[in-house]
Amino acid sequence: MTFVAIILCLIATAVAVLGVVSPPRLVSLLRKTQTRRGLTLLAAFRVVLGVALIFSAPASLAPEFIAVVGGIVIVKGVTLPLIGVERVRRLQDWWSTQESVFLRAWALLAAAIGLWLVYALLP
């Protein structure tokens, strides 16, 4: 399960790095998720990532922290479809109107967290 958690963290980190390098490309990618199917796929990704983090936590460098992060990611995955496409669209529209430095800062934070999770999960 640790391998799955590492791969999923690397995918999420790659998306965050895209946001650091090119915020408009990240916004364009996010716009493609503004459908019921897109939200369902994102929700499934989050739930699988959260479960993988929880199962991988005991063998990691920070088991309690990674288990908590896994739980938060699962909750985010379960609630995403409940938010609905229209609210997600409005949130993403607001997000896309922010300055690129704002988007880059958040993406950099997400990339740093993703890389730290990969580091903490490595055997």
Salt bridges, closest charged atoms under 4 A:
GLU86 OE1 - ARG89 NH1 3.17
ASP93 OD1 - ARG31 NH1 2.69
